[in-house]
Amino acid sequence: MPDTVRLVLIHATRLAMDPIEETLRRDWPDAEVISILEEGLSIDRAKPGASDADLDRRIVALARYGEDLQADGILFTCSAFGTGIEEAARTSPLPVLKPNESMFKSAFARGERAVMVYTFEPAVVGMEREFREAAALHRPNATIRSVLAAGAREALQNGDGAAHNRIIAETAANLRDADVILLAHFSMAPAGALARESTDIPVLSSPEAAVAEMKQLVARKKEQA
């Protein structure tokens, strides 16, 4: 019987928890999943004058805690902390993934014009930077523009998942001049099916791509052990 794989998920909002845990139950049912929620990260990220250095330090500390839990891999699910996650990955012996890097790689296979639909504005600048950095390696001519699905996050926070999904789908339906649409946050994944029905442009979400890549990274790491 193969060794159990332990995956640590680190969340900065509870809105991201159900989409990734549902994806794991479907796509990696044998994984032992531990979720760590630190909502203060999102609260502080949204404040004017938020200290990037302090947030990065906290992200790295959470990764170290994940390592102490004997994880085989660590997946961050909030898209607003890219630089901290990059430092955590650089200094960890484990596979550590940012939430959207796998989705970006999938997007490059679809074309050069990406439109990212988002609901949490503080994440946008960092995500666009990460996209361009990844594009420089994989598809140098790729471009990204970001569009707000206004009111969707607030609807989800108020428990109205149907309105959240509808707003995102309507936003996707109105997009033009794009080869691929990216749903920026893990919390947006439940809107994926409705968004795909609303447009002929391919719509990608983060959880599926992240799980697929993490499976490959963990298997490779175990083979090397």
Accessible surface in RSA format (square Angstrom, percent):
REM  Atomic radii and reference values for relative SASA: ProtOr
REM  Chains: A
REM  Algorithm: Lee & Richards
REM  Probe-radius: 1.40
REM  Slices: 20
REM RES _ NUM      All-atoms   Total-Side   Main-Chain    Non-polar    All polar
REM                ABS   REL    ABS   REL    ABS   REL    ABS   REL    ABS   REL
RES MET A   1   224.44 116.2 143.32  94.9  81.12 193.1 114.51  97.4 109.93 145.6
RES PRO A   2   119.14  86.8 100.11  91.3  19.03  69.2 112.21  92.6   6.93  43.1
RES ASP A   3   115.57  81.0  96.68  96.2  18.89  44.7  22.69  53.4  92.88  92.6
RES THR A   4    79.25  56.4  55.89  56.7  23.36  55.7  32.82  44.1  46.43  70.2
RES VAL A   5    21.45  14.1  19.82  17.9   1.63   3.9  19.82  17.2   1.63   4.4
RES ARG A   6    69.62  29.2  69.62  35.5   0.00   0.0   8.89  12.2  60.73  36.8
RES LEU A   7     0.14   0.1   0.14   0.1   0.00   0.0   0.14   0.1   0.00   0.0
RES VAL A   8     0.00   0.0   0.00   0.0   0.00   0.0   0.00   0.0   0.00   0.0
RES LEU A   9     0.00   0.0   0.00   0.0   0.00   0.0   0.00   0.0   0.00   0.0
RES ILE A  10     2.53   1.4   1.18   0.9   1.35   3.2   1.18   0.9   1.35   3.7
RES HIS A  11     0.21   0.1   0.00   0.0   0.21   0.5   0.21   0.2   0.00   0.0
RES ALA A  12     2.80   2.6   1.69   2.6   1.11   2.5   1.69   2.4   1.11   2.9
RES THR A  13    16.10  11.4  15.48  15.7   0.62   1.5   9.54  12.8   6.56   9.9
RES ARG A  14   140.06  58.8 130.90  66.7   9.17  21.8  51.40  70.2  88.67  53.7
RES LEU A  15    33.96  18.9  24.67  17.6   9.30  23.4  29.22  20.5   4.74  12.8
RES ALA A  16     1.87   1.7   1.87   2.9   0.00   0.0   1.87   2.6   0.00   0.0
RES MET A  17    42.60  22.1  42.60  28.2   0.00   0.0  36.91  31.4   5.69   7.5
RES ASP A  18   103.28  72.3 103.10 102.6   0.18   0.4  28.48  67.0  74.80  74.6
RES PRO A  19    10.95   8.0   4.11   3.8   6.84  24.9   9.29   7.7   1.66  10.3
RES ILE A  20     0.00   0.0   0.00   0.0   0.00   0.0   0.00   0.0   0.00   0.0
RES GLU A  21    40.41  23.2  39.02  29.5   1.39   3.3   9.34  18.1  31.07  25.4
RES GLU A  22   101.11  58.0 100.46  76.0   0.65   1.5  24.66  47.7  76.45  62.4
RES THR A  23     5.04   3.6   5.04   5.1   0.00   0.0   0.00   0.0   5.04   7.6
RES LEU A  24     2.46   1.4   2.18   1.6   0.28   0.7   2.46   1.7   0.00   0.0
RES ARG A  25   156.35  65.6 140.67  71.7  15.68  37.3  76.61 104.7  79.74  48.3
RES ARG A  26   137.46  57.7 108.63  55.4  28.83  68.6  75.96 103.8  61.50  37.3
RES ASP A  27    49.30  34.5  36.95  36.8  12.35  29.2  18.93  44.5  30.37  30.3
RES TRP A  28    25.69  10.3  23.73  11.5   1.96   4.6  10.59   5.6  15.10  24.5
RES PRO A  29    95.88  69.9  67.90  61.9  27.98 101.7  70.90  58.5  24.99 155.3
RES ASP A  30   124.00  86.9 105.85 105.4  18.15  42.9  35.76  84.2  88.24  88.0
RES ALA A  31    13.68  12.6   0.00   0.0  13.68  31.1   0.06   0.1  13.62  36.1
RES GLU A  32    74.76  42.9  68.01  51.5   6.75  16.1  29.69  57.4  45.07  36.8
RES VAL A  33    53.77  35.4  23.60  21.4  30.16  72.7  23.60  20.5  30.16  81.8
RES ILE A  34    46.89  26.7  43.92  32.7   2.97   7.2  46.89  33.8   0.00   0.0
RES SER A  35    39.44  33.3   9.86  13.2  29.58  68.1   9.79  20.9  29.65  41.5
RES ILE A  36    24.56  14.0  21.12  15.7   3.43   8.3  24.56  17.7   0.00   0.0
RES LEU A  37    58.63  32.7  27.92  20.0  30.71  77.2  27.92  19.6  30.71  82.7
RES GLU A  38    48.05  27.6  45.19  34.2   2.85   6.8  30.01  58.0  18.03  14.7
RES GLU A  39    62.20  35.7  57.97  43.9   4.24  10.1  15.78  30.5  46.42  37.9
RES GLY A  40    22.43  27.7   0.00   N/A  22.43  27.7  17.97  49.3   4.46  10.0
RES LEU A  41     0.87   0.5   0.87   0.6   0.00   0.0   0.87   0.6   0.00   0.0
RES SER A  42    12.12  10.2  10.58  14.1   1.53   3.5  10.54  22.4   1.58   2.2
RES ILE A  43   105.96  60.3  97.96  73.0   8.00  19.3 104.11  75.0   1.85   5.0
RES ASP A  44    38.42  26.9  37.95  37.8   0.47   1.1  12.75  30.0  25.66  25.6
RES ARG A  45    50.24  21.1  43.88  22.4   6.35  15.1   1.86   2.5  48.38  29.3
RES ALA A  46    56.32  51.8  30.88  47.6  25.45  57.9  31.91  44.9  24.42  64.7
RES LYS A  47   113.08  55.2 106.98  65.6   6.10  14.5  64.72  58.3  48.36  51.5
RES PRO A  48   136.78  99.7 105.27  96.0  31.51 114.5 117.44  97.0  19.35 120.2
RES GLY A  49    83.41 102.9   0.00   N/A  83.41 102.9  42.85 117.6  40.57  90.9
RES ALA A  50    27.98  25.7   2.81   4.3  25.17  57.3  11.54  16.3  16.44  43.5
RES SER A  51    59.43  50.2  45.30  60.5  14.14  32.6  39.65  84.4  19.78  27.7
RES ASP A  52    81.14  56.8  76.19  75.8   4.95  11.7  25.85  60.8  55.29  55.1
RES ALA A  53    78.66  72.3  63.36  97.8  15.30  34.8  70.42  99.2   8.24  21.8
RES ASP A  54    49.96  35.0  45.16  44.9   4.80  11.4  20.84  49.0  29.12  29.0
RES LEU A  55     3.01   1.7   3.01   2.2   0.00   0.0   3.01   2.1   0.00   0.0
RES ASP A  56    35.86  25.1  35.77  35.6   0.09   0.2  12.62  29.7  23.24  23.2
RES ARG A  57   144.90  60.8 135.85  69.2   9.05  21.6  76.99 105.2  67.91  41.2
RES ARG A  58    45.09  18.9  43.06  22.0   2.02   4.8  21.42  29.3  23.66  14.3
RES ILE A  59     2.23   1.3   2.23   1.7   0.00   0.0   2.23   1.6   0.00   0.0
RES VAL A  60    28.72  18.9  28.72  26.0   0.00   0.0  28.72  25.0   0.00   0.0
RES ALA A  61    53.55  49.2  43.54  67.2  10.01  22.8  48.32  68.0   5.23  13.9
RES LEU A  62    24.92  13.9  24.62  17.6   0.30   0.8  24.92  17.5   0.00   0.0
RES ALA A  63     0.00   0.0   0.00   0.0   0.00   0.0   0.00   0.0   0.00   0.0
RES ARG A  64    72.59  30.5  71.94  36.7   0.66   1.6  61.72  84.3  10.88   6.6
RES TYR A  65   114.25  53.3 111.60  63.5   2.65   6.9  74.30  55.8  39.96  49.3
RES GLY A  66     0.00   0.0   0.00   N/A   0.00   0.0   0.00   0.0   0.00   0.0
RES GLU A  67    36.17  20.8  26.32  19.9   9.84  23.4  12.12  23.4  24.05  19.6
RES ASP A  68   106.07  74.3  84.46  84.1  21.61  51.1  22.99  54.1  83.09  82.9
RES LEU A  69    40.75  22.7  37.60  26.9   3.15   7.9  40.62  28.5   0.13   0.4
RES GLN A  70   139.09  77.8 124.06  90.7  15.03  35.8  52.90 112.6  86.19  65.4
RES ALA A  71     7.49   6.9   0.00   0.0   7.49  17.0   0.00   0.0   7.49  19.8
RES ASP A  72    32.70  22.9  29.27  29.1   3.43   8.1   3.86   9.1  28.83  28.8
RES GLY A  73     0.05   0.1   0.00   N/A   0.05   0.1   0.00   0.0   0.05   0.1
RES ILE A  74     0.00   0.0   0.00   0.0   0.00   0.0   0.00   0.0   0.00   0.0
RES LEU A  75     0.20   0.1   0.20   0.1   0.00   0.0   0.20   0.1   0.00   0.0
RES PHE A  76     4.01   2.0   4.01   2.5   0.00   0.0   4.01   2.4   0.00   0.0
RES THR A  77     2.51   1.8   0.00   0.0   2.51   6.0   0.00   0.0   2.51   3.8
RES CYS A  78    12.85   9.7   9.28  10.4   3.56   8.4   6.10  15.5   6.74   7.3
RES SER A  79     8.21   6.9   2.66   3.6   5.55  12.8   3.16   6.7   5.05   7.1
RES ALA A  80     9.62   8.8   0.00   0.0   9.62  21.9   3.37   4.8   6.25  16.5
RES PHE A  81     5.49   2.7   2.01   1.2   3.48   9.0   5.40   3.3   0.09   0.2
RES GLY A  82     8.15  10.0   0.00   N/A   8.15  10.0   2.03   5.6   6.11  13.7
RES THR A  83    66.17  47.1  59.72  60.5   6.44  15.4  50.12  67.3  16.05  24.3
RES GLY A  84     0.02   0.0   0.00   N/A   0.02   0.0   0.02   0.0   0.00   0.0
RES ILE A  85     0.94   0.5   0.94   0.7   0.00   0.0   0.94   0.7   0.00   0.0
RES GLU A  86    58.49  33.6  50.40  38.1   8.09  19.3  32.83  63.5  25.66  20.9
RES GLU A  87    66.10  38.0  63.34  47.9   2.76   6.6  29.66  57.4  36.44  29.8
RES ALA A  88     0.00   0.0   0.00   0.0   0.00   0.0   0.00   0.0   0.00   0.0
RES ALA A  89    38.13  35.1  25.67  39.6  12.47  28.4  26.27  37.0  11.86  31.4
RES ARG A  90   174.41  73.2 139.25  71.0  35.16  83.7  75.57 103.3  98.84  59.9
RES THR A  91    58.78  41.8  30.17  30.6  28.61  68.2  39.27  52.7  19.51  29.5
RES SER A  92    17.98  15.2   0.00   0.0  17.98  41.4   1.73   3.7  16.24  22.8
RES PRO A  93    88.29  64.3  71.80  65.5  16.48  59.9  84.12  69.5   4.16  25.9
RES LEU A  94    33.41  18.6  25.25  18.1   8.16  20.5  26.65  18.7   6.76  18.2
RES PRO A  95    18.41  13.4   7.21   6.6  11.20  40.7  17.69  14.6   0.72   4.5
RES VAL A  96    13.19   8.7   0.00   0.0  13.19  31.8   0.00   0.0  13.19  35.8
RES LEU A  97     5.10   2.8   5.10   3.6   0.00   0.0   5.10   3.6   0.00   0.0
RES LYS A  98    25.96  12.7  25.81  15.8   0.15   0.4  10.67   9.6  15.29  16.3
RES PRO A  99     3.90   2.8   3.79   3.5   0.11   0.4   3.79   3.1   0.11   0.7
RES ASN A 100     1.02   0.7   0.90   0.9   0.11   0.3   0.00   0.0   1.02   1.0
RES GLU A 101    40.89  23.5  40.00  30.3   0.89   2.1  11.74  22.7  29.15  23.8
RES SER A 102     5.94   5.0   3.15   4.2   2.80   6.4   3.76   8.0   2.18   3.1
RES MET A 103     0.31   0.2   0.29   0.2   0.02   0.0   0.31   0.3   0.00   0.0
RES PHE A 104     1.61   0.8   1.61   1.0   0.00   0.0   1.61   1.0   0.00   0.0
RES LYS A 105    82.45  40.2  71.06  43.6  11.40  27.1  46.50  41.9  35.95  38.3
RES SER A 106    46.29  39.1  36.57  48.8   9.72  22.4  22.51  47.9  23.78  33.3
RES ALA A 107     1.34   1.2   0.93   1.4   0.41   0.9   1.05   1.5   0.28   0.8
RES PHE A 108    11.22   5.6   8.72   5.4   2.50   6.5   9.03   5.5   2.19   6.3
RES ALA A 109    90.20  82.9  50.99  78.7  39.22  89.2  60.90  85.8  29.31  77.6
RES ARG A 110   124.77  52.4  97.97  49.9  26.80  63.8  17.71  24.2 107.06  64.9
RES GLY A 111    11.78  14.5   0.00   N/A  11.78  14.5   8.63  23.7   3.15   7.1
RES GLU A 112    62.43  35.8  61.63  46.6   0.81   1.9  12.60  24.4  49.84  40.7
RES ARG A 113   108.18  45.4 107.88  55.0   0.30   0.7  49.64  67.8  58.54  35.5
RES ALA A 114     4.26   3.9   2.28   3.5   1.98   4.5   2.28   3.2   1.98   5.3
RES VAL A 115     0.95   0.6   0.95   0.9   0.00   0.0   0.95   0.8   0.00   0.0
RES MET A 116     0.00   0.0   0.00   0.0   0.00   0.0   0.00   0.0   0.00   0.0
RES VAL A 117     0.00   0.0   0.00   0.0   0.00   0.0   0.00   0.0   0.00   0.0
RES TYR A 118    26.15  12.2  26.15  14.9   0.00   0.0   0.97   0.7  25.18  31.0
RES THR A 119    11.51   8.2   1.23   1.2  10.28  24.5   0.33   0.4  11.17  16.9
RES PHE A 120    22.74  11.4  21.73  13.5   1.01   2.6  22.74  13.8   0.00   0.0
RES GLU A 121   120.06  68.9 113.19  85.6   6.87  16.3  31.68  61.3  88.38  72.2
RES PRO A 122    54.97  40.1  27.31  24.9  27.66 100.5  40.10  33.1  14.87  92.4
RES ALA A 123     0.57   0.5   0.00   0.0   0.57   1.3   0.55   0.8   0.01   0.0
RES VAL A 124    15.95  10.5  15.95  14.4   0.00   0.0  15.95  13.9   0.00   0.0
RES VAL A 125   120.77  79.5 118.59 107.4   2.18   5.2 119.10 103.5   1.67   4.5
RES GLY A 126    25.09  30.9   0.00   N/A  25.09  30.9  21.66  59.4   3.43   7.7
RES MET A 127     0.24   0.1   0.24   0.2   0.00   0.0   0.14   0.1   0.11   0.1
RES GLU A 128    31.50  18.1  31.50  23.8   0.00   0.0   0.54   1.0  30.96  25.3
RES ARG A 129    73.76  31.0  69.98  35.7   3.78   9.0  59.01  80.7  14.75   8.9
RES GLU A 130    10.79   6.2   7.41   5.6   3.38   8.1   2.99   5.8   7.79   6.4
RES PHE A 131     1.42   0.7   1.42   0.9   0.00   0.0   1.42   0.9   0.00   0.0
RES ARG A 132   128.54  54.0 120.95  61.7   7.59  18.1  55.18  75.4  73.36  44.5
RES GLU A 133    85.23  48.9  76.79  58.1   8.44  20.1  46.44  89.8  38.79  31.7
RES ALA A 134    18.99  17.5  14.59  22.5   4.40  10.0  18.35  25.8   0.64   1.7
RES ALA A 135     3.42   3.1   3.42   5.3   0.00   0.0   3.42   4.8   0.00   0.0
RES ALA A 136    70.36  64.7  46.52  71.8  23.85  54.2  50.86  71.6  19.50  51.7
RES LEU A 137   148.63  82.8 115.03  82.3  33.60  84.5 117.53  82.5  31.10  83.7
RES HIS A 138    99.70  54.5  66.76  46.4  32.94  84.3  43.17  44.5  56.53  65.8
RES ARG A 139    74.78  31.4  73.86  37.7   0.92   2.2  16.48  22.5  58.30  35.3
RES PRO A 140   106.14  77.4  80.36  73.3  25.77  93.7  81.01  66.9  25.13 156.2
RES ASN A 141   105.94  73.1  92.60  89.5  13.34  32.1  16.05  38.6  89.89  86.9
RES ALA A 142    12.58  11.6   0.71   1.1  11.88  27.0   0.71   1.0  11.88  31.5
RES THR A 143    81.42  57.9  77.25  78.3   4.18  10.0  69.07  92.8  12.36  18.7
RES ILE A 144    16.43   9.3   0.00   0.0  16.43  39.6   1.55   1.1  14.88  40.4
RES ARG A 145   107.95  45.3 104.53  53.3   3.43   8.2  64.43  88.1  43.53  26.4
RES SER A 146    32.52  27.5   4.81   6.4  27.71  63.8   4.81  10.2  27.71  38.8
RES VAL A 147    39.72  26.1  36.36  32.9   3.35   8.1  39.72  34.5   0.00   0.0
RES LEU A 148    82.61  46.0  65.64  47.0  16.97  42.7  65.64  46.1  16.97  45.7
RES ALA A 149     0.79   0.7   0.00   0.0   0.79   1.8   0.00   0.0   0.79   2.1
RES ALA A 150    69.06  63.5  53.47  82.5  15.58  35.5  54.16  76.3  14.89  39.5
RES GLY A 151    35.45  43.7   0.00   N/A  35.45  43.7  24.09  66.1  11.37  25.5
RES ALA A 152     0.10   0.1   0.00   0.0   0.10   0.2   0.00   0.0   0.10   0.3
RES ARG A 153    23.84  10.0  22.73  11.6   1.11   2.6   9.55  13.1  14.29   8.7
RES GLU A 154    96.16  55.2  94.92  71.8   1.24   2.9  52.92 102.4  43.24  35.3
RES ALA A 155    14.58  13.4   8.22  12.7   6.36  14.5  13.93  19.6   0.65   1.7
RES LEU A 156    37.44  20.9  31.15  22.3   6.29  15.8  31.15  21.9   6.29  16.9
RES GLN A 157   108.04  60.4  74.72  54.6  33.32  79.3  24.30  51.7  83.74  63.5
RES ASN A 158   125.65  86.6  91.24  88.2  34.40  82.8  26.63  64.1  99.01  95.7
RES GLY A 159    67.36  83.1   0.00   N/A  67.36  83.1  35.47  97.3  31.89  71.4
RES ASP A 160    67.92  47.6  62.89  62.6   5.04  11.9  21.71  51.1  46.21  46.1
RES GLY A 161    27.65  34.1   0.00   N/A  27.65  34.1  21.03  57.7   6.62  14.8
RES ALA A 162    79.25  72.9  62.51  96.5  16.75  38.1  69.93  98.5   9.33  24.7
RES ALA A 163    14.57  13.4  12.29  19.0   2.28   5.2  13.96  19.7   0.61   1.6
RES HIS A 164     1.43   0.8   1.43   1.0   0.00   0.0   0.06   0.1   1.37   1.6
RES ASN A 165    32.66  22.5  32.66  31.6   0.00   0.0   2.92   7.0  29.74  28.7
RES ARG A 166   116.31  48.8 116.21  59.2   0.09   0.2  50.85  69.5  65.46  39.7
RES ILE A 167    31.97  18.2  31.63  23.6   0.35   0.8  31.68  22.8   0.29   0.8
RES ILE A 168     0.00   0.0   0.00   0.0   0.00   0.0   0.00   0.0   0.00   0.0
RES ALA A 169     5.85   5.4   5.77   8.9   0.08   0.2   5.85   8.2   0.00   0.0
RES GLU A 170    86.11  49.4  83.07  62.8   3.04   7.2  40.14  77.6  45.97  37.5
RES THR A 171    20.48  14.6  14.83  15.0   5.66  13.5  10.79  14.5   9.70  14.7
RES ALA A 172     0.00   0.0   0.00   0.0   0.00   0.0   0.00   0.0   0.00   0.0
RES ALA A 173    36.27  33.4  25.72  39.7  10.55  24.0  25.72  36.2  10.55  27.9
RES ASN A 174   112.68  77.7  93.37  90.2  19.31  46.5  24.32  58.5  88.36  85.4
RES LEU A 175    12.59   7.0   9.47   6.8   3.12   7.8  10.58   7.4   2.01   5.4
RES ARG A 176   150.32  63.1 146.40  74.6   3.93   9.3  69.81  95.4  80.51  48.8
RES ASP A 177   108.04  75.7  92.62  92.2  15.42  36.5  22.18  52.2  85.86  85.6
RES ALA A 178    11.66  10.7   0.00   0.0  11.66  26.5   0.00   0.0  11.66  30.9
RES ASP A 179    39.29  27.5  30.55  30.4   8.75  20.7   7.77  18.3  31.53  31.4
RES VAL A 180     0.41   0.3   0.41   0.4   0.00   0.0   0.41   0.4   0.00   0.0
RES ILE A 181     0.00   0.0   0.00   0.0   0.00   0.0   0.00   0.0   0.00   0.0
RES LEU A 182     0.00   0.0   0.00   0.0   0.00   0.0   0.00   0.0   0.00   0.0
RES LEU A 183     0.00   0.0   0.00   0.0   0.00   0.0   0.00   0.0   0.00   0.0
RES ALA A 184     0.00   0.0   0.00   0.0   0.00   0.0   0.00   0.0   0.00   0.0
RES HIS A 185    10.02   5.5   9.26   6.4   0.76   1.9   9.25   9.5   0.77   0.9
RES PHE A 186     0.68   0.3   0.21   0.1   0.47   1.2   0.21   0.1   0.47   1.3
RES SER A 187     4.27   3.6   3.43   4.6   0.84   1.9   1.14   2.4   3.12   4.4
RES MET A 188     0.00   0.0   0.00   0.0   0.00   0.0   0.00   0.0   0.00   0.0
RES ALA A 189    18.24  16.8   6.94  10.7  11.30  25.7   7.18  10.1  11.06  29.3
RES PRO A 190    73.20  53.3  46.12  42.0  27.09  98.5  59.12  48.8  14.08  87.5
RES ALA A 191     0.00   0.0   0.00   0.0   0.00   0.0   0.00   0.0   0.00   0.0
RES GLY A 192     0.66   0.8   0.00   N/A   0.66   0.8   0.66   1.8   0.00   0.0
RES ALA A 193    66.65  61.3  59.62  92.0   7.03  16.0  63.01  88.7   3.64   9.6
RES LEU A 194    75.59  42.1  72.75  52.0   2.84   7.1  73.72  51.8   1.87   5.0
RES ALA A 195     0.00   0.0   0.00   0.0   0.00   0.0   0.00   0.0   0.00   0.0
RES ARG A 196   108.32  45.5  93.90  47.9  14.42  34.3  52.92  72.3  55.41  33.6
RES GLU A 197   141.70  81.4 102.10  77.2  39.60  94.3  49.14  95.0  92.56  75.6
RES SER A 198    41.71  35.2  13.27  17.7  28.44  65.5  24.95  53.1  16.76  23.5
RES THR A 199    25.08  17.8   6.42   6.5  18.67  44.5  10.52  14.1  14.56  22.0
RES ASP A 200   154.07 107.9 119.26 118.7  34.81  82.3  41.78  98.3 112.29 112.0
RES ILE A 201    30.02  17.1  25.45  19.0   4.57  11.0  27.31  19.7   2.71   7.4
RES PRO A 202    50.83  37.0  39.14  35.7  11.68  42.5  50.83  42.0   0.00   0.0
RES VAL A 203     5.80   3.8   0.00   0.0   5.80  14.0   0.00   0.0   5.80  15.7
RES LEU A 204    22.93  12.8  22.12  15.8   0.81   2.0  22.93  16.1   0.00   0.0
RES SER A 205     7.23   6.1   1.30   1.7   5.93  13.7   0.00   0.0   7.23  10.1
RES SER A 206     0.15   0.1   0.00   0.0   0.15   0.3   0.00   0.0   0.15   0.2
RES PRO A 207     0.00   0.0   0.00   0.0   0.00   0.0   0.00   0.0   0.00   0.0
RES GLU A 208    65.47  37.6  61.48  46.5   3.99   9.5  39.45  76.3  26.02  21.2
RES ALA A 209    22.04  20.3   9.96  15.4  12.08  27.5  18.98  26.7   3.06   8.1
RES ALA A 210     0.00   0.0   0.00   0.0   0.00   0.0   0.00   0.0   0.00   0.0
RES VAL A 211     1.96   1.3   1.43   1.3   0.53   1.3   1.96   1.7   0.00   0.0
RES ALA A 212    52.80  48.5  46.81  72.2   5.98  13.6  50.98  71.8   1.81   4.8
RES GLU A 213    29.67  17.0  27.63  20.9   2.03   4.8  16.05  31.0  13.62  11.1
RES MET A 214     0.02   0.0   0.02   0.0   0.00   0.0   0.02   0.0   0.00   0.0
RES LYS A 215    79.94  39.0  75.51  46.3   4.44  10.6  38.51  34.7  41.44  44.1
RES GLN A 216   110.78  61.9 102.93  75.2   7.85  18.7  32.28  68.7  78.50  59.5
RES LEU A 217    42.38  23.6  39.62  28.3   2.76   6.9  39.79  27.9   2.60   7.0
RES VAL A 218     2.75   1.8   2.75   2.5   0.00   0.0   2.75   2.4   0.00   0.0
RES ALA A 219    49.94  45.9  43.51  67.1   6.43  14.6  49.18  69.3   0.76   2.0
RES ARG A 220   121.21  50.9 119.26  60.8   1.95   4.6  44.67  61.1  76.54  46.4
RES LYS A 221    89.66  43.7  87.04  53.4   2.62   6.2  48.93  44.0  40.73  43.4
RES LYS A 222    79.88  39.0  64.64  39.7  15.24  36.3  48.44  43.6  31.44  33.5
RES GLU A 223   144.48  82.9 108.85  82.4  35.63  84.8  48.91  94.6  95.57  78.0
RES GLN A 224   133.90  74.9  96.94  70.8  36.96  88.0  45.68  97.2  88.22  66.9
RES ALA A 225   119.44 109.8  48.94  75.5  70.50 160.4  88.06 124.0  31.38  83.1
END  Absolute sums over single chains surface
CHAIN  1 A    10509.8       8391.8       2118.0       5575.3       4934.5
END  Absolute sums over all chains
TOTAL         10509.8       8391.8       2118.0       5575.3       4934.5
